[in-house]
């Protein structure tokens, strides 16, 4: 049973690479993503319901976002949710315009909405996470950011965190290298190798179920789940070795 504690000790010398998800771990852009997903899907679902003279069933952040979208690459998130509603669309192409009703078109529409909100509101930073990263850097530990988002550079710039990470595997890198997205461990494995480490000597920090599943599947030495939104037991049951509410609960020794 997961319990809340004041601090949990981690032996820093037991691990060579420290791999951090971005949204929900370093920055609170997960809420911006969720709002953009809801706006995009609700517009699509309402228009479809009107065309088919059927009831409109809105996209719900809980459970739809957390169950089908959170942590997944953008187009996979679109497809995963739509299939949960029995809707199958053509994939289309990444160059599809935002008004095309394809997997890629809807994903691009969501991305445009996300960037509008991000530029208007900025990106809130979880300072305890940044503090932990700086403590690790003081110990000469190697740090990477691993995210499905293709907006990683923009988010880090808006948040004032450019240069914080030694390595980066984001949605753009994954597309270029044809890496499978979470819950497949491939992006985390590549990040560990970029830092000269093996998965067994690496730590994964994740707040999404798909992310802790990736950590478990890849055999990573330690998978830390951060229960900001998902149920703590769901994170533990899907692969987290440790579950905390905030990275300020961790202490390096």
Secondary structure, DSSP 4 states (H G I P E B T S, - for coil): -----S-EEE-GGG-SEEEE-SBTTTBS-HHHHHHHHHHHHHHHHHHHHHHHT-------IIIIIIIIITTS-HHHHHHHHHHHTT-------TT--TTS-SHHHHHHHHHHHHHHHHHHH---B-HHHHHHHHHHHHTT-EEEEE-S-S-HHHHHHHHT-TT--SEEE-HHHHHHHTPPPTTSSHHHHHHHHHTT--GGGEEEEESSHHHHHHHHHTT-SEEEEE-SSS-HHHHHHTT-SEEESSGGGEEE-
